[in-house]
Amino acid sequence: MKVAYRSDIGKIRDLDEDSILVIRIDSVYSSIRQERALFILADGMGGHNAGEVASSLAVRKIAEYLFPTLISLADVDWSLALRSGIKEVNKSVIDYGIKNPEFQGMGTTLVVAILIDRKLYVGNIGDSRLYLINGNRKEIRQVTKDHSLVQKLVDNGKITKEEARDHPQKNIITRAIGCFPEVEADTFELDLERDDIILLCCDGLTDVVDDDEIKEIVLRNKDIQKVCDELIKAANDRGGPDNISVILAM
């Protein structure tokens, strides 16, 4: 497996409020080699106090929660582990804000992926996304669903997906870490195909680069780090209005 990642401040913001983490584990158990990895991306919300603190805290806490089980090779309900872990992260961020009033009200999105051989387990809160891009079929699929006002409008048939991209309320999210006493993450379990490419990204990319262009950029280059760089360049070429973070695995 090849992995690349990058976070960029963009062209407008004074601070990068995104946080990303990649942990890879190669293990041998009962003579069977297993590849395990943990991918985490969080987008601290610019409209809240200290979004960069919220995102870095969320990434650290979810990693601390999941990592011991990931290396134990235990038989685990990973969807349950993701939901429970994200609840604990939410509590940690809220508690930190209570103890440090200058950070009270901070919030962040969170998307987490656990890879165990060809099985992928995903959990998310907010509007940061995970995509699967299949190199053989030349297809892109958004696995996660945004927790946002415009996504609700799309689901209710009020606006189209295309109209949602330029909607004046597109940045209003309906679930986030640190903003509500209780949160419920969405979780997904996927069997990966040989040609699947995993992409985690924040709205700094998806607000300005559409899915088809993301797919084209990912598939036209075999250098995975260059793909990350080109995705970020595409967002910055469109003004870079927000921080841009991507994690790629293939």
C-alpha positions in Angstrom: 0.0 0.0 0.0 1.2 3.5 -0.9 0.1 6.4 1.2 0.5 10.2 0.9 -1.0 13.1 2.7 -0.7 16.9 2.9 -2.4 19.9 4.6 -2.2 23.4 3.1 -3.3 26.7 4.5 -4.9 27.9 1.3 -4.8 31.4 -0.1 -7.1 33.3 2.3 -6.9 31.9 5.9 -4.2 33.1 8.3 -4.0 29.7 10.1 -4.3 26.1 9.1 -7.1 24.7 11.3 -7.0 21.2 9.8 -5.3 18.2 11.4 -4.4 14.9 9.8 -2.8 11.6 11.0 -1.7 8.4 9.3 -0.6 5.3 11.2 0.5 2.1 9.4 0.9 -1.2 11.1 2.4 -4.3 9.5 1.9 -7.4 11.6 2.4 -11.1 11.4 0.0 -13.3 13.2 -0.3 -17.1 12.9 2.0 -17.0 9.9 -0.5 -14.6 8.1 0.7 -11.2 7.3 -1.8 -8.4 7.9 -1.7 -4.8 6.9 -3.5 -2.4 9.1 -3.7 1.4 8.9 -5.5 4.2 10.6 -6.4 7.4 8.7 -7.7 10.5 10.5 -8.7 13.9 9.2 -10.3 16.8 11.1 -11.3 20.3 10.0 -11.5 22.8 12.8 -14.3 25.2 12.1 -13.1 28.7 11.3 -16.3 30.2 12.7 -15.5 28.8 16.2 -12.8 29.7 18.7 -9.6 27.8 18.3 -10.6 25.4 15.5 -7.0 24.3 15.2 -7.0 23.2 18.9 -10.2 21.3 18.4 -9.0 19.5 15.3 -5.6 18.5 16.8 -7.3 17.3 20.0 -9.9 15.3 18.1 -7.2 13.6 16.0 -5.0 12.8 19.0 -7.9 11.5 21.1 -9.4 9.2 18.5 -6.0 7.8 17.7 -5.4 7.1 21.4 -8.8 5.4 21.6 -8.4 3.1 18.6 -4.7 2.4 18.4 -4.4 -0.1 21.3 -7.2 -2.3 19.8 -5.8 -1.9 16.3 -2.4 -3.4 17.3 -3.9 -6.1 19.5 -5.3 -8.1 16.5 -8.5 -8.7 18.6 -11.8 -9.6 16.9 -13.6 -6.2 17.2 -16.8 -4.6 16.1 -15.1 -1.7 14.4 -18.2 0.2 13.6 -19.1 0.2 17.3 -15.6 1.1 18.2 -15.7 4.1 15.9 -19.1 5.3 17.2 -17.9 4.9 20.8 -14.6 6.5 20.1 -16.1 9.6 18.5 -18.5 10.0 21.4 -15.4 10.0 23.7 -13.6 12.5 21.5 -16.7 14.8 21.6 -16.7 14.7 25.4 -12.9 15.4 25.5 -13.2 18.5 23.3 -16.2 19.9 25.3 -14.4 19.2 28.6 -11.3 21.0 27.3 -13.3 24.0 26.4 -14.9 24.1 29.9 -11.5 23.9 31.6 -10.0 26.5 29.2 -12.7 29.2 28.6 -10.7 30.9 25.9 -11.4 27.8 23.8 -15.0 27.2 24.8 -17.2 26.7 21.7 -14.5 25.3 19.5 -15.5 22.6 17.1 -14.3 20.3 14.4 -15.4 17.8 11.8 -13.9 14.3 11.9 -13.5 11.5 9.4 -11.8 8.3 10.4 -10.9 5.2 8.4 -9.6 1.8 9.7 -8.0 -0.4 7.0 -7.5 -4.1 7.8 -6.2 -5.9 4.7 -9.0 -5.3 2.1 -11.7 -4.3 4.7 -12.4 -0.6 5.3 -14.3 0.7 8.3 -15.3 4.4 8.2 -16.8 6.8 10.7 -17.6 10.5 10.2 -19.1 13.6 11.8 -19.5 16.8 9.8 -18.8 17.5 6.2 -15.2 16.1 5.7 -15.5 13.2 3.3 -14.2 9.8 2.3 -14.2 8.8 -1.3 -13.4 5.5 -3.1 -12.0 6.0 -6.6 -11.8 2.8 -8.7 -9.0 2.9 -11.3 -10.3 0.1 -13.3 -13.9 1.4 -13.7 -12.8 5.0 -13.7 -15.5 5.7 -11.0 -15.6 7.9 -7.9 -18.0 7.3 -5.0 -18.6 9.4 -2.0 -18.9 7.0 0.9 -19.7 9.4 3.6 -22.7 11.8 3.6 -22.3 15.4 4.7 -23.9 16.4 8.0 -24.9 19.8 6.6 -27.9 22.0 5.9 -27.5 21.9 2.1 -27.3 18.1 2.3 -30.6 18.0 4.0 -32.0 20.3 1.3 -30.7 18.0 -1.3 -32.2 14.9 0.4 -35.6 16.7 0.7 -35.5 17.6 -3.0 -35.4 21.4 -2.3 -32.2 21.9 -4.3 -30.0 19.9 -6.6 -26.5 18.6 -5.8 -25.1 21.2 -8.3 -27.0 24.0 -6.6 -25.7 22.9 -3.2 -22.1 23.7 -4.3 -22.8 27.5 -4.5 -25.5 27.7 -1.9 -25.0 30.7 0.5 -25.5 28.3 3.5 -23.3 25.5 2.3 -20.9 25.8 5.3 -23.6 25.3 7.9 -23.1 21.8 9.4 -25.6 19.9 11.5 -23.3 17.6 13.4 -19.8 18.4 14.7 -17.4 17.4 17.4 -17.4 19.8 20.4 -20.6 21.7 19.5 -23.3 19.4 20.9 -23.4 17.4 24.2 -24.2 14.2 22.3 -23.1 13.2 18.8 -23.9 10.1 16.7 -21.4 9.2 14.0 -22.3 7.6 10.7 -20.3 4.4 10.1 -19.7 2.3 7.0 -18.1 -1.1 6.3 -16.7 -1.7 2.9 -14.9 -4.5 1.0 -12.2 -3.0 -1.1 -11.5 -4.0 -4.7 -8.0 -4.3 -6.0 -8.1 -1.0 -7.9 -9.8 1.1 -5.2 -8.1 4.3 -4.1 -9.0 5.8 -0.7 -9.3 9.6 -0.4 -10.1 11.5 2.8 -10.5 15.2 2.4 -12.0 18.4 3.9 -14.4 20.9 2.3 -11.5 23.1 1.4 -11.1 20.7 -1.6 -14.6 19.7 -2.3 -16.2 23.1 -2.1 -14.1 24.3 -5.1 -13.1 21.1 -7.0 -16.0 18.8 -8.2 -16.0 15.0 -7.9 -15.3 14.4 -11.6 -12.2 16.6 -11.5 -11.0 15.0 -8.3 -11.3 11.6 -10.0 -9.4 12.8 -13.1 -6.5 14.2 -11.0 -6.3 11.0 -8.9 -6.3 8.7 -11.9 -3.9 10.5 -14.3 -0.8 10.2 -12.1 0.8 7.2 -10.5 3.0 9.2 -8.2 0.7 9.4 -5.1 2.4 12.3 -3.5 2.1 14.3 -6.7 -1.6 13.5 -6.7 -1.9 15.1 -3.3 0.0 18.1 -4.5 -2.2 18.4 -7.6 -5.4 18.2 -5.6 -4.3 21.0 -3.4 -3.0 23.1 -6.4 -6.5 22.7 -8.0 -8.2 24.1 -4.9 -5.6 26.9 -4.7 -6.0 27.7 -8.4 -9.7 28.4 -7.6 -8.8 30.9 -4.9 -7.9 28.6 -2.0 -10.7 30.1 0.2 -10.1 27.5 3.0 -7.5 25.2 4.4 -7.1 22.1 2.2 -6.2 18.6 3.5 -6.0 15.3 1.8 -5.0 11.7 2.6 -4.6 9.2 -0.2 -4.0 5.4 0.0 -3.8 3.0 -2.9 
